[in-house]
Amino acid sequence: MEAKEYIVSQEEVGERLDCFLAGKVEGYSRTYIQKLIEEGHCKVNGKNAKPKLKLHEGDKVEAVIPDPVPLEVVPEKIDLDIIYEDNDIIVINKPQGMVVHPAHGNYSGTVVNALMEHCSLSDYNSLTGINGIMRPGIVHRIDKHTSGLIVVAKNNEAHLSLSEQLKEHSITRKYIALLEGRLNSDNGKIETLIGRNPKNRKQMAVVVENGKKAVTYFRVIERFENHTLIEAELETGRTHQIRVHAAYLGHPLVGDTVYGYKKQRFETMGQLLHARLLGFIHPTKKEYVEFEAPIPEYFEKVLGILRNRCL
């Protein structure tokens, strides 16, 4: 456990506590710092404070950084479709049906379990303090039944760089999605608030208050008799964002029994949503890199059926 102490200077007056500490304590994201503050590990003038607290000259800020908790995820020999790997990052094409990281009800068979086998344990020790013992290196995630690209960080520097890019909405994330019905607009922007569904806390929904800004851009790729294939690009990355926005348009995703139709025309493991393209500034090379993953076979099979019906 490491204790740190700082005195707020005149130049730092007005800074938020979380921003102040994130700039002082190297190797940790602001999200992690916020978590420490909320758990009572940081004090201002001897008292617990909120992350948004504005600081004054002469304030005494104390932060206690807990020791990293040893990783307790069991390595498993699971084949991964690795698109790219170097000393800093791994880009993975996740299959539909695979969970990204262990959580309640899914403690094995995840991307993280597979990564623990693929990489040496030492690659992840430095990450346990940033994103928890169950999510080493995980910068972002996609749903269990969504396929496609995710990037995993192999060290603190890469993790912080990618997290910052996510926060600034500068990472390119494009998805292919099949919608129910014929979407009239060729392209558009969906901007709403997304939060917990007040009628079902296990689901997300478009809300009018107590939600977070969610922005999705879309363009039509192909129209069928009763379906529309689109490309959806995320500006923000809220939970289930594309699925919720599609349902909000009145055109839920094919295969999505949570936000769409309970009775489906096609037999699928879940929604037909694929993270096709991922682009970002490489953490150490400082140049833009972009990766693509082809539409999975099961997705193409449904498209083939729809195209044949249009003949």
LUMLOGU-222433 format. One record per residue (C-alpha): residue in one letter; y, x, z. Coordinates in steps of 0.1 Angstrom, whole numbers, padded with zeros to 4 digits, always signed. Example, Ala and Ser with C-alpha at 12.3 -4.5 7.8 and 13.67 -1.06 7.14 Angstrom:
BEGIN
A-0045+0123+0078 S-0011+0137+0071 
This chain:
BEGIN
M+0000+0000+0000 E+0033+0015-0011 A+0066+0005+0006 K+0099+0009-0013 E+0135+0005-0001 Y+0167+0002-0020 I+0204-0004-0013 V+0223-0025-0038 S+0252-0006-0054 Q+0285-0021-0066 E+0273-0019-0102 E+0242-0040-0093 V+0261-0068-0077 G+0251-0102-0091 E+0217-0091-0103 R+0187-0114-0096 L+0163-0100-0071 D+0133-0100-0096 C+0154-0083-0123 F+0167-0057-0098 L+0132-0048-0086 A+0117-0048-0121 G+0142-0022-0130 K+0135-0001-0099 V+0097-0003-0096 E+0081+0014-0126 G+0049+0003-0142 Y+0050-0034-0132 S+0061-0065-0152 R+0088-0088-0139 T+0062-0116-0137 Y+0042-0095-0113 I+0073-0087-0093 Q+0081-0124-0091 K+0047-0130-0078 L+0051-0104-0051 I+0085-0119-0040 E+0070-0154-0038 E+0041-0141-0017 G+0065-0126+0008 H+0060-0089-0001 C+0098-0084-0008 K+0126-0089+0016 V+0164-0088+0014 N+0181-0077+0046 G+0149-0083+0064 K+0144-0119+0052 N+0121-0134+0026 A+0140-0144-0006 K+0135-0162-0039 P+0132-0143-0072 K+0165-0158-0084 L+0185-0146-0054 K+0218-0130-0065 L+0223-0097-0048 H+0255-0084-0030 E+0267-0048-0025 G+0250-0032+0004 D+0221-0055+0005 K+0189-0038+0017 V+0160-0046-0005 E+0124-0038+0006 A+0093-0042-0015 V+0057-0036-0005 I+0034-0030-0035 P-0002-0038-0025 D-0029-0014-0034 P-0048-0023-0066 V-0078-0045-0059 P-0110-0030-0073 L-0122-0048-0105 E-0150-0072-0098 V-0158-0084-0133 V-0194-0077-0144 P-0196-0058-0177 E-0217-0076-0203 K-0231-0064-0236 I-0215-0089-0259 D-0206-0082-0295 L-0169-0083-0302 D-0152-0086-0336 I-0127-0058-0331 I-0101-0057-0359 Y-0083-0026-0347 E-0084-0002-0317 D-0066+0029-0306 N-0057+0045-0273 D-0032+0017-0264 I-0044-0016-0278 I-0075-0035-0290 V-0070-0064-0315 I-0099-0089-0313 N-0109-0118-0335 K-0122-0142-0308 P-0149-0167-0318 Q-0146-0204-0311 G-0163-0212-0278 M-0156-0179-0260 V-0133-0179-0230 V-0108-0150-0228 H-0110-0142-0191 P-0131-0152-0161 A-0120-0183-0142 H-0134-0212-0123 G-0166-0223-0141 N-0165-0193-0165 Y-0173-0161-0147 S-0194-0146-0175 G-0196-0144-0212 T-0159-0139-0216 V-0138-0115-0237 V-0131-0095-0205 N-0168-0092-0196 A-0174-0078-0231 L-0144-0055-0228 M-0157-0041-0195 E-0188-0030-0214 H-0169-0018-0245 C-0144+0003-0225 S-0149+0025-0196 L-0139+0010-0162 S-0112+0037-0158 D-0093+0023-0187 Y-0086-0008-0166 N-0079+0005-0131 S-0042+0008-0137 L-0040-0028-0150 T-0054-0045-0119 G-0020-0045-0103 I-0002-0061-0133 N-0024-0090-0143 G-0049-0096-0116 I-0085-0084-0112 M-0099-0111-0135 R-0076-0104-0165 P-0074-0066-0171 G-0054-0059-0202 I-0050-0095-0212 V-0014-0100-0225 H-0019-0135-0239 R-0048-0158-0245 I-0060-0186-0267 D-0080-0216-0258 K-0118-0215-0255 H-0123-0236-0286 T-0095-0219-0306 S-0106-0189-0327 G-0087-0160-0338 L-0066-0129-0329 I-0056-0117-0295 V-0043-0082-0285 V-0055-0065-0254 A-0035-0036-0237 K-0054-0005-0226 N-0027+0009-0203 N+0003-0001-0183 E+0029+0011-0209 A+0012-0009-0236 H+0009-0040-0214 L+0046-0039-0204 S+0057-0034-0240 L+0037-0063-0253 S+0046-0086-0224 E+0083-0079-0230 Q+0079-0087-0267 L+0062-0120-0258 K+0091-0128-0234 E+0116-0121-0262 H+0096-0143-0286 S+0094-0114-0311 I+0056-0113-0316 T+0045-0130-0348 R+0018-0156-0342 K+0006-0178-0371 Y-0022-0203-0368 I-0041-0224-0393 A-0047-0260-0382 L-0063-0291-0397 L-0045-0323-0387 E-0057-0359-0388 G-0038-0380-0414 R-0013-0370-0441 L+0018-0352-0428 N+0047-0363-0450 S+0071-0333-0443 D+0063-0301-0462 N+0077-0280-0433 G+0096-0284-0401 K+0104-0274-0366 I+0092-0291-0334 E+0112-0284-0303 T+0104-0302-0271 L+0097-0296-0234 I+0061-0292-0225 G+0048-0297-0189 R+0019-0312-0170 N+0010-0347-0180 P+0022-0369-0151 K-0007-0392-0157 N-0033-0364-0160 R-0025-0331-0143 K-0053-0314-0162 Q-0035-0320-0195 M-0002-0309-0209 A+0023-0332-0226 V+0057-0335-0242 V+0080-0344-0212 V+0117-0352-0208 E+0121-0332-0176 N+0103-0306-0155 G+0089-0289-0186 K+0094-0256-0205 K+0110-0253-0239 A+0084-0252-0266 V+0091-0245-0303 T+0066-0246-0331 Y+0074-0242-0369 F+0050-0256-0394 R+0044-0257-0432 V+0019-0277-0452 I-0007-0256-0470 E-0029-0284-0484 R-0031-0321-0483 F-0063-0342-0485 E-0069-0379-0486 N-0067-0384-0448 H-0060-0349-0435 T-0034-0321-0437 L-0040-0283-0435 I-0010-0266-0420 E+0002-0231-0409 A+0018-0233-0374 E+0040-0205-0362 L+0048-0201-0325 E+0082-0192-0312 T+0071-0199-0276 G+0036-0199-0262 R+0031-0228-0239 T-0003-0239-0228 H-0020-0260-0256 Q+0014-0259-0274 I+0001-0265-0310 R-0024-0292-0299 V+0003-0310-0279 H+0029-0308-0307 A+0004-0320-0333 A-0004-0350-0311 Y+0033-0356-0305 L+0037-0358-0343 G+0010-0385-0344 H-0013-0361-0363 P-0037-0345-0337 L-0060-0317-0345 V-0094-0324-0360 G-0120-0318-0333 D-0095-0321-0304 T-0110-0348-0282 V-0085-0341-0254 Y-0052-0347-0272 G-0067-0364-0303 Y-0094-0389-0312 K-0123-0394-0289 K-0145-0402-0319 Q-0145-0374-0345 R-0156-0376-0381 F-0169-0340-0381 E-0193-0322-0357 T-0173-0294-0343 M-0173-0274-0310 G-0136-0282-0306 Q-0103-0283-0323 L-0100-0267-0358 L-0073-0242-0349 H-0074-0206-0358 A-0050-0177-0348 R-0049-0162-0383 L-0021-0136-0380 L-0007-0115-0353 G+0022-0090-0356 F+0042-0069-0331 I+0058-0036-0325 H+0032-0011-0316 P+0038+0001-0279 T+0038+0038-0287 K+0042+0041-0325 K+0073+0019-0323 E+0066+0004-0357 Y+0057-0031-0367 V+0019-0037-0372 E+0003-0069-0384 F-0033-0081-0384 E-0051-0110-0401 A-0084-0127-0394 P-0101-0150-0421 I-0107-0187-0414 P-0141-0190-0397 E-0171-0203-0417 Y-0174-0236-0397 F-0137-0243-0404 E-0141-0235-0442 K-0171-0258-0443 V-0150-0288-0432 L-0123-0279-0457 G-0150-0277-0484 I-0162-0312-0476 L-0126-0325-0478 R-0119-0308-0511 N-0151-0322-0526 R-0140-0357-0515 C-0108-0352-0534 L-0125-0344-0567 
